[in-house]
Amino acid sequence: MNPIKLTLGCKLELELYDNDGEHNVPLLVSQFESDSPDGTLNILAPIHEGRIYPIRRGTKMDIIYEKNGELFKFSAETVERKISGNIYLLAVKPLSEEERLQRRTFFRFSTILDVQYRMFRELEEEDRGTFKKTITRDISGGGLCLLTNEKPHYGWYIEGVLNIQRDIPFIGRIVRVINVHDKGKFNYEVGVEFVEIKNPDREKIIGFIFDSQRKLLKKGWLTK
């Protein structure tokens, strides 16, 4: 089996398997730190809801990552949990060679961010109306969920600008509409899948999610 080659700081998504061989929820975020002479890979222990997510020795998982603009996956097994300084790590042993994936399932991170948007029916439309302001409910590398009072239409498009330290422009397609008028000040949750976004901007979103998770780690692990 060819060794898995990852670069330092490579962002990872972990899909864990339960004892029945089914995928566990949630999808977790991690990062590659180093490899060992015995072929194991050291990755950051993932967190969920502000705490280290408990992954036992022997837990099997799929590890998903991007390389040269393409998406790859390999199977692995946890062999050890360890601490290096104040960093909590997992040592994982690859069980398969990497394979290229055609479609990505992105980790979704709940966060409120400012976003400007405008809805329109067809991509070819030149007059798309004026931008409105709203907030996100969650974001991922593949899309986001907006909260709006404007009635959305399934299958329409949204041109938007998300602000994460800088403006990130995108065009997305509305793939989910949920009426939430009785749950707060907004009437709708709008699930948006990116159809046009630059790779550096997508990586900026993924990096923001990961950094936010790291900050939550300081609150979660130390109080556990």
N, CA, C and O of each residue as an XYZ file, in Angstrom:
896
protein
N       0.855     -1.204      0.000
C       0.000      0.000      0.000
C       0.879      1.237      0.000
O       1.800      1.349      0.810
N       0.600      2.171     -0.906
C       1.368      3.404     -0.970
C       1.085      4.263      0.260
O      -0.065      4.350      0.690
N       2.113      4.902      0.839
C       1.894      5.740      2.035
C       1.054      6.971      1.696
O       1.130      7.507      0.591
N       0.251      7.410      2.674
C      -0.555      8.621      2.518
C       0.341      9.819      2.776
O       0.995      9.893      3.816
N       0.376     10.747      1.850
C       1.198     11.935      1.969
C       0.316     13.157      2.182
O      -0.419     13.558      1.279
N       0.384     13.748      3.368
C      -0.365     14.957      3.683
C       0.613     16.070      4.014
O       1.721     15.814      4.485
N       0.199     17.309      3.766
C       1.042     18.454      4.079
C       0.673     19.009      5.451
O      -0.479     18.921      5.876
N       1.656     19.580      6.135
C       1.440     20.147      7.449
C       0.310     21.169      7.421
O       0.295     22.067      6.580
N      -0.636     21.025      8.347
C      -1.756     21.955      8.427
C      -2.916     21.619      7.515
O      -3.905     22.352      7.488
N      -2.822     20.524      6.762
C      -3.904     20.134      5.855
C      -5.193     19.929      6.646
O      -5.206     19.197      7.636
N      -6.281     20.575      6.212
C      -7.570     20.450      6.889
C      -8.203     19.102      6.551
O      -8.210     18.678      5.395
N      -8.731     18.438      7.570
C      -9.304     17.106      7.423
C     -10.739     17.084      7.918
O     -11.098     17.833      8.827
N     -11.551     16.239      7.333
C     -12.875     15.959      7.846
C     -12.949     14.465      8.139
O     -12.536     13.642      7.322
N     -13.476     14.124      9.308
C     -13.500     12.745      9.775
C     -14.932     12.223      9.798
O     -15.817     12.829     10.402
N     -15.147     11.097      9.134
C     -16.427     10.400      9.184
C     -16.209      9.103      9.967
O     -15.577      8.175      9.463
N     -16.719      9.035     11.176
C     -16.493      7.886     12.043
C     -17.505      6.778     11.766
O     -18.631      7.036     11.342
N     -17.079      5.537     12.017
C     -17.971      4.384     11.904
C     -18.310      3.859     13.296
O     -17.468      3.867     14.193
N     -19.551      3.402     13.469
C     -19.934      2.778     14.739
C     -19.653      1.281     14.679
O     -19.071      0.797     13.708
N     -20.059      0.552     15.704
C     -19.780     -0.882     15.778
C     -20.500     -1.694     14.709
O     -20.107     -2.821     14.408
N     -21.555     -1.118     14.135
C     -22.301     -1.800     13.080
C     -21.809     -1.435     11.686
O     -22.385     -1.852     10.681
N     -20.730     -0.645     11.640
C     -20.197     -0.256     10.342
C     -20.938      0.877      9.669
O     -20.761      1.120      8.475
N     -21.784      1.586     10.442
C     -22.521      2.731      9.901
C     -21.815      4.019     10.278
O     -21.141      4.095     11.305
N     -21.979      5.050      9.421
C     -21.369      6.332      9.719
C     -22.031      6.979     10.928
O     -23.256      6.990     11.053
N     -21.206      7.511     11.806
C     -21.693      8.257     12.958
C     -21.927      9.707     12.587
O     -21.327     10.215     11.639
N     -22.785     10.367     13.321
C     -22.964     11.812     13.238
C     -22.414     12.385     14.544
O     -22.679     11.816     15.603
N     -21.671     13.467     14.515
C     -21.503     14.417     13.424
C     -20.235     14.175     12.606
O     -19.364     13.393     12.988
N     -20.159     14.868     11.472
C     -18.910     14.972     10.738
C     -17.981     15.894     11.529
O     -18.405     16.957     11.984
N     -16.727     15.497     11.696
C     -15.801     16.225     12.561
C     -14.678     16.866     11.757
O     -14.347     16.424     10.657
N     -14.099     17.919     12.331
C     -13.012     18.656     11.695
C     -11.711     18.393     12.428
O     -11.684     18.368     13.658
N     -10.615     18.195     11.670
C      -9.308     17.995     12.269
C      -8.256     18.628     11.362
O      -8.577     19.339     10.409
N      -6.991     18.351     11.683
C      -5.877     18.910     10.913
C      -4.668     17.983     11.045
O      -4.398     17.445     12.119
N      -3.943     17.805      9.931
C      -2.751     16.967      9.952
C      -1.599     17.710     10.619
O      -1.324     18.868     10.306
N      -0.928     17.019     11.548
C       0.188     17.613     12.271
C       1.537     16.999     11.881
O       2.493     17.737     11.643
N       1.636     15.668     11.811
C       2.916     15.032     11.498
C       2.690     13.558     11.210
O       1.626     13.012     11.502
N       3.713     12.912     10.627
C       3.663     11.465     10.474
C       4.764     10.838     11.319
O       5.689     11.522     11.757
N       4.658      9.540     11.543
C       5.596      8.804     12.387
C       6.317      7.748     11.558
O       5.811      7.326     10.519
N       7.484      7.322     12.002
C       8.247      6.309     11.254
C       7.471      5.014     11.034
O       7.722      4.303     10.060
N       6.523      4.695     11.935
C       5.772      3.452     11.781
C       4.612      3.569     10.801
O       3.852      2.617     10.621
N       4.471      4.750     10.157
C       3.426      4.935      9.156
C       2.141      5.526      9.675
O       1.235      5.816      8.894
N       2.037      5.714     10.996
C       0.841      6.350     11.534
C       0.896      7.862     11.303
O       1.966      8.442     11.119
N      -0.275      8.474     11.319
C      -0.407      9.916     11.112
C      -0.931     10.548     12.392
O      -1.857     10.028     13.014
N      -0.341     11.662     12.779
C      -0.785     12.398     13.959
C      -1.674     13.554     13.512
O      -1.253     14.425     12.751
N      -2.912     13.543     14.001
C      -3.862     14.594     13.650
C      -4.415     15.203     14.933
O      -4.402     14.570     15.989
N      -4.899     16.436     14.830
C      -5.489     17.088     16.000
C      -6.752     16.365     16.427
O      -7.571     15.979     15.593
N      -6.905     16.184     17.730
C      -8.145     15.608     18.246
C      -9.295     16.558     17.911
O      -9.230     17.739     18.252
N     -10.338     16.069     17.256
C     -11.441     16.961     16.862
C     -12.275     17.364     18.069
O     -12.280     16.681     19.093
N     -12.976     18.473     17.934
C     -13.880     18.913     18.991
C     -15.290     19.030     18.435
O     -15.497     19.199     17.233
N     -16.244     18.936     19.336
C     -17.650     19.066     18.976
C     -18.358     19.751     20.124
O     -18.290     19.306     21.270
N     -19.044     20.848     19.801
C     -19.761     21.642     20.810
C     -18.830     22.082     21.936
O     -19.202     22.052     23.109
N     -17.624     22.486     21.571
C     -16.694     23.064     22.516
C     -15.888     22.076     23.325
O     -15.145     22.484     24.218
N     -16.009     20.777     23.043
C     -15.281     19.772     23.822
C     -14.579     18.780     22.897
O     -15.012     18.541     21.770
N     -13.492     18.213     23.401
C     -12.840     17.148     22.668
C     -13.846     16.030     22.427
O     -14.499     15.561     23.359
N     -13.967     15.606     21.168
C     -14.891     14.524     20.854
C     -14.218     13.195     21.195
O     -13.117     12.930     20.713
N     -14.852     12.354     22.014
C     -14.205     11.112     22.458
C     -14.106     10.081     21.336
O     -15.119      9.559     20.871
N     -12.891      9.797     20.911
C     -12.640      8.779     19.887
C     -11.747      7.713     20.502
O     -10.603      7.989     20.865
N     -12.256      6.518     20.618
C     -11.531      5.454     21.285
C     -10.545      4.761     20.337
O     -10.671      4.825     19.115
N      -9.575      4.106     20.942
C      -8.648      3.279     20.196
C      -9.432      2.188     19.459
O     -10.317      1.550     20.029
N      -9.096      1.990     18.204
C      -9.790      1.004     17.387
C     -10.937      1.568     16.574
O     -11.508      0.860     15.744
N     -11.291      2.835     16.795
C     -12.368      3.460     16.022
C     -11.945      3.608     14.569
O     -10.862      4.115     14.278
N     -12.798      3.166     13.666
C     -12.511      3.281     12.236
C     -13.196      4.523     11.680
O     -14.238      4.951     12.175
N     -12.598      5.085     10.657
C     -13.093      6.335     10.093
C     -12.661      6.487      8.646
O     -11.737      5.814      8.189
N     -13.332      7.373      7.933
C     -12.868      7.865      6.644
C     -12.322      9.262      6.855
O     -12.936     10.072      7.550
N     -11.181      9.551      6.265
C     -10.559     10.868      6.367
C     -10.596     11.523      4.995
O     -10.101     10.964      4.017
N     -11.185     12.707      4.931
C     -11.419     13.415      3.672
C     -10.589     14.692      3.669
O     -10.504     15.386      4.682
N      -9.980     14.999      2.536
C      -9.133     16.186      2.439
C      -8.995     16.608      0.987
O      -9.320     15.851      0.072
N      -8.511     17.824      0.788
C      -8.276     18.350     -0.552
C      -6.796     18.402     -0.845
O      -5.978     18.655      0.039
N      -6.458     18.154     -2.123
C      -5.073     18.207     -2.572
C      -5.052     18.639     -4.022
O      -5.657     17.998     -4.883
N      -4.347     19.737     -4.290
C      -4.248     20.261     -5.655
C      -5.618     20.504     -6.269
O      -5.840     20.257     -7.455
N      -6.525     20.990     -5.441
C      -7.858     21.336     -5.940
C      -8.794     20.153     -6.094
O      -9.929     20.328     -6.538
N      -8.353     18.948     -5.739
C      -9.206     17.768     -5.843
C      -9.448     17.171     -4.463
O      -8.696     17.420     -3.521
N     -10.507     16.382     -4.362
C     -10.923     15.813     -3.097
C     -10.523     14.343     -3.020
O     -10.707     13.593     -3.979
N      -9.967     13.927     -1.856
C      -9.529     12.549     -1.668
C     -10.042     12.012     -0.334
O     -10.433     12.764      0.559
N     -10.026     10.676     -0.233
C     -10.463     10.008      0.987
C      -9.643      8.740      1.185
O      -9.271      8.077      0.217
N      -9.361      8.403      2.444
C      -8.815      7.094      2.764
C      -9.391      6.629      4.096
O      -9.854      7.437      4.901
N      -9.356      5.320      4.318
C      -9.849      4.737      5.563
C      -8.713      4.648      6.566
O      -7.554      4.460      6.195
N      -9.058      4.787      7.854
C      -8.036      4.754      8.897
C      -8.632      4.214     10.183
O      -9.847      4.062     10.311
N      -7.750      3.926     11.133
C      -8.151      3.431     12.445
C      -7.347      4.144     13.513
O      -6.140      4.332     13.365
N      -8.009      4.543     14.587
C      -7.319      5.189     15.705
C      -6.480      4.160     16.467
O      -6.980      3.102     16.850
N      -5.213      4.477     16.680
C      -4.346      3.553     17.427
C      -3.902      4.129     18.770
O      -3.455      3.388     19.645
N      -4.025      5.455     18.938
C      -3.565      6.050     20.191
C      -4.104      7.464     20.335
O      -4.272      8.179     19.347
N      -4.372      7.860     21.569
C      -4.642      9.253     21.917
C      -3.464      9.752     22.741
O      -3.019      9.073     23.667
N      -2.957     10.938     22.408
C      -1.783     11.417     23.117
C      -1.775     12.933     23.192
O      -2.566     13.610     22.535
N      -0.852     13.458     24.018
C      -0.708     14.892     24.228
C       0.722     15.282     23.886
O       1.676     14.635     24.319
N       0.863     16.356     23.098
C       2.176     16.910     22.787
C       2.166     18.371     23.223
O       1.561     19.217     22.565
N       2.847     18.667     24.347
C       2.728     20.001     24.925
C       1.323     20.170     25.444
O       0.876     19.410     26.302
N       0.611     21.178     24.923
C      -0.795     21.358     25.302
C      -1.728     21.035     24.133
O      -2.871     21.490     24.096
N      -1.228     20.248     23.182
C      -2.010     19.890     22.006
C      -2.446     18.429     22.123
O      -1.626     17.547     22.380
N      -3.720     18.187     21.935
C      -4.269     16.843     22.025
C      -4.356     16.239     20.625
O      -4.927     16.833     19.710
N      -3.779     15.049     20.477
C      -3.626     14.428     19.174
C      -4.247     13.036     19.142
O      -4.440     12.392     20.174
N      -4.555     12.593     17.922
C      -4.882     11.210     17.642
C      -3.825     10.659     16.696
O      -3.448     11.315     15.725
N      -3.352      9.457     16.981
C      -2.507      8.735     16.040
C      -3.414      7.771     15.286
O      -4.075      6.929     15.893
N      -3.443      7.896     13.958
C      -4.315      7.037     13.156
C      -3.478      6.253     12.159
O      -2.477      6.749     11.643
N      -3.898      5.031     11.897
C      -3.197      4.152     10.961
C      -4.021      4.037      9.688
O      -5.163      3.582      9.751
N      -3.484      4.434      8.524
C      -4.217      4.267      7.264
C      -4.505      2.791      6.996
O      -3.644      1.934      7.199
N      -5.710      2.506      6.544
C      -6.126      1.147      6.207
C      -6.319      0.945      4.716
O      -6.521     -0.179      4.258
N      -6.257      2.037      3.956
C      -6.452      1.949      2.510
C      -5.626      3.036      1.831
O      -5.147      3.965      2.482
N      -5.468      2.910      0.540
C      -4.857      3.973     -0.233
C      -5.886      5.080     -0.459
O      -7.086      4.857     -0.300
N      -5.418      6.264     -0.827
C      -6.346      7.366     -1.074
C      -7.111      7.130     -2.368
O      -6.594      6.547     -3.320
N      -8.349      7.594     -2.379
C      -9.163      7.531     -3.589
C      -9.761      8.902     -3.857
O     -10.074      9.647     -2.929
N      -9.914      9.224     -5.121
C     -10.461     10.525     -5.500
C     -11.975     10.490     -5.387
O     -12.612      9.521     -5.799
N     -12.553     11.552     -4.826
C     -13.998     11.672     -4.688
C     -14.538     12.661     -5.705
O     -13.839     13.581     -6.128
N     -15.781     12.462     -6.088
C     -16.414     13.327     -7.070
C     -17.226     14.442     -6.431
O     -17.413     15.501     -7.031
N     -17.702     14.211     -5.232
C     -18.578     15.189     -4.581
C     -18.195     15.304     -3.121
O     -17.778     14.321     -2.509
N     -18.329     16.468     -2.567
C     -17.923     16.694     -1.196
C     -19.112     16.881     -0.271
O     -20.077     17.566     -0.610
N     -19.033     16.262      0.906
C     -19.953     16.540      2.005
C     -19.185     17.361      3.029
O     -18.239     16.865      3.641
N     -19.584     18.609      3.217
C     -18.825     19.522      4.051
C     -19.364     19.577      5.469
O     -20.567     19.465      5.708
N     -18.452     19.751      6.387
C     -18.803     19.973      7.787
C     -19.578     21.286      7.905
O     -19.170     22.305      7.348
N     -20.692     21.256      8.631
C     -21.528     22.445      8.803
C     -21.286     23.016     10.195
O     -21.335     22.295     11.192
N     -21.024     24.325     10.253
C     -20.671     24.984     11.501
C     -21.688     26.083     11.795
O     -21.884     26.994     10.991
N     -22.332     25.985     12.960
C     -23.336     26.988     13.350
C     -22.642     28.278     13.754
O     -21.817     28.288     14.668
N     -22.977     29.364     13.071
C     -22.378     30.662     13.388
C     -23.214     31.769     12.758
O     -23.849     31.569     11.723
N     -23.207     32.923     13.385
C     -23.935     34.088     12.869
C     -22.932     35.042     12.223
O     -22.055     35.588     12.892
N     -23.074     35.230     10.924
C     -22.210     36.137     10.180
C     -23.068     37.044      9.307
O     -24.142     36.649      8.853
N     -22.588     38.255      9.078
C     -23.285     39.172      8.182
C     -23.122     38.721      6.731
O     -22.046     38.286      6.320
N     -24.188     38.832      5.980
C     -24.135     38.481      4.562
C     -25.097     39.385      3.799
O     -26.194     39.685      4.272
N     -24.671     39.811      2.616
C     -25.543     40.524      1.694
C     -25.988     39.540      0.614
O     -25.215     38.677      0.198
N     -27.228     39.671      0.164
C     -27.727     38.707     -0.815
C     -28.802     39.338     -1.694
O     -29.393     40.363     -1.351
N     -29.033     38.707     -2.819
C     -30.183     39.012     -3.653
C     -30.577     37.745     -4.405
O     -29.717     37.016     -4.898
N     -31.880     37.487     -4.490
C     -32.395     36.281     -5.128
C     -32.785     36.570     -6.570
O     -33.226     37.673     -6.893
N     -32.620     35.571     -7.437
C     -33.025     35.720     -8.832
C     -33.331     34.341     -9.407
O     -32.882     33.324     -8.880
N     -34.095     34.320    -10.488
C     -34.623     33.065    -11.021
C     -33.604     32.308    -11.878
O     -33.430     31.102    -11.697
N     -32.933     32.986    -12.801
C     -32.043     32.330    -13.758
C     -30.638     32.924    -13.685
O     -30.475     34.116    -13.423
N     -29.630     32.094    -13.914
C     -28.248     32.572    -13.881
C     -27.991     33.639    -14.924
O     -27.131     34.501    -14.738
N     -28.737     33.586    -16.029
C     -28.496     34.533    -17.129
C     -29.079     35.913    -16.853
O     -28.808     36.854    -17.599
N     -29.867     36.050    -15.807
C     -30.497     37.341    -15.526
C     -29.451     38.402    -15.239
O     -28.527     38.175    -14.458
N     -29.595     39.561    -15.869
C     -28.684     40.674    -15.618
C     -29.216     41.585    -14.513
O     -28.441     42.079    -13.694
N     -30.516     41.808    -14.484
C     -31.124     42.631    -13.443
C     -31.524     41.720    -12.288
O     -32.588     41.101    -12.314
N     -30.680     41.644    -11.294
C     -30.916     40.741    -10.173
C     -31.459     41.458     -8.941
O     -31.583     40.853     -7.877
N     -31.780     42.726     -9.076
C     -32.322     43.477     -7.958
C     -31.224     44.026     -7.062
O     -30.038     43.944     -7.383
N     -31.633     44.580     -5.947
C     -30.686     45.186     -5.017
C     -30.323     44.194     -3.902
O     -31.083     43.280     -3.582
N     -29.146     44.407     -3.330
C     -28.698     43.552     -2.239
C     -29.438     43.899     -0.945
O     -29.704     45.066     -0.655
N     -29.759     42.868     -0.186
C     -30.346     43.031      1.142
C     -29.375     42.460      2.165
O     -28.492     41.672      1.828
N     -29.550     42.868      3.425
C     -28.667     42.385      4.485
C     -29.394     41.370      5.354
O     -30.579     41.520      5.653
N     -28.668     40.339      5.753
C     -29.209     39.368      6.696
C     -28.052     38.681      7.407
O     -26.926     39.179      7.390
N     -28.324     37.539      8.031
C     -27.294     36.806      8.756
C     -27.356     35.327      8.387
O     -28.349     34.852      7.836
N     -26.287     34.613      8.697
C     -26.256     33.176      8.485
C     -26.717     32.440      9.738
O     -26.632     32.965     10.848
N     -27.204     31.226      9.546
C     -27.477     30.308     10.655
C     -26.312     29.327     10.801
O     -25.906     28.976     11.909
N     -25.787     28.893      9.647
C     -24.598     28.053      9.646
C     -23.902     28.187      8.293
O     -24.477     28.688      7.327
N     -22.647     27.727      8.249
C     -21.867     27.794      7.016
C     -21.085     26.491      6.862
O     -20.886     25.751      7.826
N     -20.653     26.229      5.648
C     -19.765     25.111      5.367
C     -18.992     25.442      4.105
O     -19.233     26.467      3.467
N     -18.060     24.569      3.749
C     -17.328     24.781      2.508
C     -18.184     24.585      1.280
O     -17.789     24.962      0.177
N     -19.369     23.990      1.462
C     -20.236     23.728      0.315
C     -21.431     24.640      0.193
O     -22.145     24.601     -0.809
N     -21.661     25.477      1.219
C     -22.817     26.359      1.161
C     -23.086     26.987      2.507
O     -22.219     27.004      3.381
N     -24.297     27.508      2.675
C     -24.658     28.155      3.941
C     -26.163     28.139      4.107
O     -26.910     27.818      3.183
N     -26.587     28.491      5.298
C     -28.005     28.639      5.597
C     -28.253     30.086      6.002
O     -27.639     30.587      6.945
N     -29.149     30.752      5.291
C     -29.501     32.137      5.567
C     -30.819     32.206      6.332
O     -31.667     31.321      6.215
N     -30.974     33.265      7.111
C     -32.242     33.577      7.761
C     -32.802     34.823      7.087
O     -32.140     35.861      7.053
N     -34.010     34.729      6.555
C     -34.588     35.860      5.825
C     -36.064     36.033      6.171
O     -36.718     35.127      6.690
N     -36.559     37.219      5.868
C     -37.996     37.473      5.914
C     -38.590     37.499      4.507
O     -39.808     37.440      4.337
N     -37.725     37.588      3.510
C     -38.154     37.552      2.117
C     -38.459     36.108      1.728
O     -37.661     35.212      2.005
N     -39.601     35.875      1.092
C     -39.976     34.517      0.729
C     -39.056     33.975     -0.358
O     -38.977     34.558     -1.439
N     -38.357     32.872     -0.096
C     -37.467     32.296     -1.103
C     -38.223     31.304     -1.991
O     -39.332     30.876     -1.669
N     -37.603     30.954     -3.106
C     -38.186     29.997     -4.038
C     -37.181     28.879     -4.291
O     -36.050     29.127     -4.708
N     -37.610     27.650     -4.032
C     -36.736     26.494     -4.247
C     -36.258     26.468     -5.702
O     -37.051     26.614     -6.632
N     -34.942     26.279     -5.880
C     -34.371     26.209     -7.220
C     -33.895     27.542     -7.764
O     -33.169     27.575     -8.757
N     -34.290     28.649     -7.133
C     -33.779     29.950     -7.545
C     -32.314     30.068     -7.107
O     -31.763     29.171     -6.468
N     -31.709     31.188     -7.466
C     -30.305     31.421     -7.161
C     -30.153     32.614     -6.220
O     -31.018     33.487     -6.138
N     -29.033     32.619     -5.523
C     -28.690     33.740     -4.654
C     -27.280     34.198     -4.978
O     -26.337     33.407     -4.971
N     -27.152     35.480     -5.261
C     -25.833     36.105     -5.349
C     -25.573     36.746     -3.995
O     -26.400     37.508     -3.495
N     -24.434     36.440     -3.407
C     -24.189     36.943     -2.072
C     -22.753     37.349     -1.835
O     -21.852     37.039     -2.616
N     -22.567     38.054     -0.727
C     -21.234     38.444     -0.266
C     -21.187     38.140      1.225
O     -21.876     38.775      2.025
N     -20.374     37.172      1.582
C     -20.183     36.768      2.967
C     -18.940     37.453      3.494
O     -17.925     37.511      2.800
N     -19.000     37.974      4.709
C     -17.843     38.665      5.269
C     -17.176     37.821      6.341
O     -17.727     37.621      7.423
N     -15.977     37.326      6.029
C     -15.128     36.633      6.994
C     -13.753     37.289      6.928
O     -12.856     36.813      6.231
N     -13.602     38.387      7.663
C     -12.384     39.205      7.658
C     -12.196     39.944      6.340
O     -11.542     40.986      6.293
N     -12.763     39.409      5.284
C     -12.805     40.075      3.980
C     -14.053     39.593      3.256
O     -14.671     38.607      3.659
N     -14.420     40.291      2.185
C     -15.618     39.912      1.442
C     -15.367     38.653      0.616
O     -14.348     38.534     -0.064
N     -16.309     37.722      0.685
C     -16.251     36.491     -0.092
C     -17.504     36.433     -0.970
O     -18.586     36.126     -0.472
N     -17.374     36.723     -2.260
C     -18.534     36.677     -3.156
C     -18.844     35.247     -3.579
O     -17.948     34.408     -3.671
N     -20.109     34.980     -3.832
C     -20.508     33.644     -4.266
C     -21.842     33.716     -4.986
O     -22.582     34.692     -4.860
N     -22.132     32.685     -5.731
C     -23.470     32.442     -6.269
C     -23.876     31.045     -5.835
O     -23.116     30.089     -5.987
N     -25.073     30.936     -5.299
C     -25.548     29.648     -4.817
C     -26.957     29.364     -5.290
O     -27.681     30.261     -5.723
N     -27.333     28.096     -5.200
C     -28.686     27.660     -5.572
C     -29.455     27.304     -4.316
O     -28.914     26.661     -3.416
N     -30.710     27.715     -4.246
C     -31.559     27.415     -3.093
C     -31.986     25.956     -3.162
O     -32.681     25.546     -4.092
N     -31.565     25.177     -2.175
C     -31.849     23.740     -2.164
C     -32.746     23.331     -1.001
O     -33.170     22.178     -0.919
N     -33.036     24.270     -0.100
C     -33.886     23.949      1.042
C     -34.561     25.217      1.548
O     -33.916     26.256      1.688
N     -35.853     25.130      1.819
C     -36.608     26.262      2.372
C     -37.437     25.747      3.548
O     -38.223     24.813      3.395
N     -37.263     26.353      4.714
C     -38.012     25.959      5.907
C     -38.700     27.197      6.476
O     -38.058     28.219      6.721
N     -40.009     27.096      6.683
C     -40.773     28.189      7.282
C     -40.578     28.154      8.789
O     -40.942     27.177      9.443
N     -40.002     29.226      9.346
C     -39.728     29.291     10.789
C     -40.327     30.554     11.398
O     -39.806     31.076     12.384
N     -41.413     31.044     10.818
C     -41.961     32.339     11.245
C     -42.404     32.351     12.700
O     -42.518     33.414     13.309
N     -42.658     31.153     13.266
C     -43.117     31.096     14.663
C     -41.982     30.808     15.639
O     -42.237     30.530     16.811
N     -40.724     30.869     15.175
C     -39.592     30.516     16.035
C     -38.630     31.670     16.280
O     -37.579     31.472     16.890
N     -38.964     32.859     15.822
C     -38.070     33.987     16.011
C     -38.456     35.135     15.115
O     -39.576     35.193     14.606
N     -37.519     36.054     14.921
C     -37.848     37.260     14.155
C     -37.740     37.057     12.653
O     -38.169     37.922     11.890
N     -37.174     35.926     12.202
C     -37.091     35.642     10.775
C     -38.165     34.645     10.367
O     -38.616     33.829     11.171
N     -38.565     34.728      9.101
C     -39.636     33.861      8.604
C     -39.134     32.579      7.947
O     -39.845     31.574      7.929
N     -37.900     32.605      7.402
C     -37.434     31.464      6.624
C     -35.969     31.137      6.903
O     -35.141     32.021      7.130
N     -35.678     29.833      6.879
C     -34.315     29.344      6.768
C     -34.124     28.910      5.323
O     -34.936     28.169      4.771
N     -33.032     29.385      4.714
C     -32.791     29.126      3.299
C     -31.463     28.385      3.142
O     -30.400     28.962      3.377
N     -31.516     27.125      2.750
C     -30.305     26.363      2.495
C     -29.778     26.661      1.106
O     -30.503     26.531      0.120
N     -28.519     27.059      1.028
C     -27.915     27.492     -0.239
C     -26.678     26.640     -0.520
O     -25.796     26.513      0.329
N     -26.623     26.059     -1.716
C     -25.460     25.285     -2.148
C     -24.648     26.127     -3.124
O     -25.196     26.628     -4.107
N     -23.349     26.291     -2.869
C     -22.522     27.090     -3.758
C     -22.467     26.463     -5.154
O     -22.275     25.256     -5.301
N     -22.640     27.305     -6.171
C     -22.433     26.853     -7.549
C     -21.297     27.626     -8.210
O     -20.705     27.158     -9.183
N     -20.997     28.804     -7.684
C     -19.858     29.585     -8.167
C     -19.165     30.224     -6.978
O     -19.717     31.110     -6.325
N     -17.939     29.763     -6.700
C     -17.121     30.348     -5.646
C     -15.673     30.002     -5.956
O     -15.383     28.886     -6.386
N     -14.769     30.935     -5.748
C     -13.361     30.691     -6.032
C     -12.772     29.759     -4.977
O     -13.140     29.817     -3.803
N     -11.852     28.898     -5.414
C     -11.248     27.944     -4.480
C     -10.592     28.616     -3.267
O     -10.765     28.131     -2.149
N      -9.838     29.725     -3.449
C      -9.268     30.384     -2.266
C     -10.335     30.881     -1.292
O     -10.119     30.891     -0.080
N     -11.497     31.296     -1.829
C     -12.582     31.755     -0.956
C     -13.214     30.579     -0.212
O     -13.561     30.695      0.963
N     -13.361     29.453     -0.898
C     -13.880     28.268     -0.226
C     -12.932     27.835      0.898
O     -13.375     27.481      1.991
N     -11.618     27.865      0.618
C     -10.634     27.492      1.629
C     -10.635     28.480      2.790
O     -10.362     28.101      3.928
N     -10.942     29.746      2.508
C     -11.045     30.735      3.579
C     -12.182     30.373      4.523
O     -12.042     30.501      5.740
N     -13.307     29.922      3.975
C     -14.437     29.510      4.804
C     -14.075     28.294      5.643
O     -14.350     28.260      6.842
N     -13.462     27.299      5.018
C     -13.078     26.083      5.741
C     -12.068     26.417      6.840
O     -12.154     25.886      7.947
N     -11.113     27.299      6.532
C     -10.130     27.717      7.523
C     -10.765     28.448      8.686
O     -10.362     28.260      9.834
N     -11.763     29.289      8.401
C     -12.478     30.005      9.459
C     -13.202     29.027     10.377
O     -13.179     29.180     11.599
N     -13.844     28.019      9.783
C     -14.544     27.014     10.587
C     -13.564     26.300     11.503
O     -13.829     26.112     12.690
N     -12.427     25.904     10.940
C     -11.448     25.175     11.729
C     -10.898     26.041     12.864
O     -10.785     25.585     14.002
N     -10.555     27.297     12.545
C     -10.016     28.190     13.578
C     -11.032     28.441     14.681
O     -10.670     28.537     15.854
N     -12.305     28.547     14.308
C     -13.354     28.747     15.307
C     -13.475     27.531     16.210
O     -13.686     27.665     17.415
N     -13.341     26.348     15.632
C     -13.365     25.129     16.431
C     -12.187     25.101     17.402
O     -12.334     24.684     18.551
N     -11.018     25.545     16.938
C      -9.837     25.555     17.806
C     -10.054     26.483     19.010
O      -9.632     26.166     20.122
N     -10.706     27.619     18.789
C     -10.960     28.551     19.875
C     -11.925     27.947     20.894
O     -11.782     28.158     22.098
N     -12.909     27.191     20.397
C     -13.841     26.538     21.305
C     -13.145     25.469     22.134
O     -13.572     25.161     23.247
N     -12.088     24.913     21.596
C     -11.333     23.886     22.310
C     -10.844     24.397     23.664
O     -10.863     23.660     24.650
N     -10.412     25.641     23.713
C      -9.886     26.199     24.958
C     -10.966     26.236     26.040
O     -10.665     26.114     27.227
N     -12.203     26.402     25.632
C     -13.309     26.437     26.589
C     -13.755     25.022     26.950
O     -14.114     24.750     28.096
N     -13.732     24.134     25.972
C     -14.303     22.813     26.177
C     -13.416     21.841     26.923
O     -13.841     21.260     27.921
N     -12.181     21.649     26.456
C     -11.337     20.604     27.056
C     -10.949     20.941     28.491
O     -10.942     20.069     29.360
N     -10.630     22.190     28.733
C     -10.100     22.557     30.053
C     -11.164     22.523     31.148
O     -10.838     22.475     32.334
N     -12.430     22.548     30.750
C     -13.496     22.511     31.756
C     -14.180     21.158     31.820
O     -15.150     20.984     32.558
N     -13.685     20.208     31.054
C     -14.343     18.910     30.992
C     -14.071     18.120     32.262
O     -14.544     16.992     32.400
